[in-house]
Every structure is written in structure tokens, then in C-alpha cells.
Amino acid sequence: MMKVILLENVKKVGKKDQTIDVSDGYATNYLIPHKLAVPLTKKSLEVLDSQKQVERDNEEKARSEALILKNKLEAIVIEIPIKSGKDGKLFGNVSLKRVEEELLNKYQLQIDKRKFIDKGTLDTLGYFKLKIELYKGVIGLVNVHIIEEVK
């Protein structure tokens, strides 16, 4: 038996970065030549640990950036003018794409419309609070105020 560190997910064998025991032939004839694994050595363990540390640092950085963005979003109220008839009924509705464009044009904040948790349409005048998943576990709120377009 040979101990190896997997470099990729291998079906019915293990996941990336996992240390497993496999037969010598399977390791030397398939996993290692196809760059799916490396033999477990002191050096390969050090490389794996440093890669995991870099990954943790990157995740922490992305999380802190998401928290900063969350605070920026909560201070913003996006006003979107739209044509409406009597009783505040809109002609059409406001899409998440429009909210995304307003964030980019007025506040230079790039947020993908697919990150919005509330997928409903905004089809009446008034205030709306839309939830956005900025990062795993970090949910921001953006305030949208739909106002009547002045003619």
C-alpha cells in the first residue's frame, strides 16, 4: 500500500487534498502519471499545508471585503424612477438587472443579479429591501425606492 495526496477529486477514491492509501500499482500506473495524486512525503505535506493556508487567507480576505460591501450597501438608497398610472400602478416593473445597473452606474458597486436572494419583481411604488448574498453567510441589504417618473 502507498500513501498519496489527491490533487483532484477522483470518483470512488477520494476528494482533492485528501490523504489516502491505495495499492502501489494503482498509484504508480494511474494516479501519479495522470497528475491526480502525488506520493505522501514530508515535502508534499508542507506544500499541501501552505496551499491550505493560502486558501484560508483568501477566504478570510473575501469575507472581510464582503462585510465592508455590506456596510456600504446598507447606507445606500437607490431611487428608480418609473412611469406609473393612477393608484401608483406601474407600467411594467423594475427588474433585478435594473437594480444591478443602478448600483454600478451611481455607486460603482459591481454586484451580480444572480446573488439577489429575493427574486420577486418590484411592481409597485415604494420602498423595498432586497437581500443579497455577498459571500457564504454574509447577507447584505440594499434599499430600493421606486418613485413615479416626473413628466
URPEHU-V86798 format. One line per field, one symbol per residue. ss: DSSP state (A for helix, B for strand, O for the rest). psi: psi as a letter, one per 20 degrees, with the letter a starting at -180 (. if undefined). Layout:
# URPEHU-V86798
ss = ???
psi = ???
This chain:
# URPEHU-V86798
ss = OBBBBBOOOBOOOBOOOOBBBBOAAAAAAAAOOOOOBBBOOAAAAAAAAAAAAAAAAAAAAAAAAAAAAAAAAAOOBBBBBBOBOAAABBBBBBOAAAAAAAAAAAAOOOOOAAABOOOOOBBBOBBBBBBBBBBOOBBBBBBBBBBBOOO
psi = qppqppirpppjgrrqjqprprqgggghhfgghjkirqqorgghggggghghggggggghghghhhhghghghiiqoppopqpqbqjjpqnbrprhggggggggghjkoopphiipgojrqokrqaqqopppohroiopqppppoorppp.
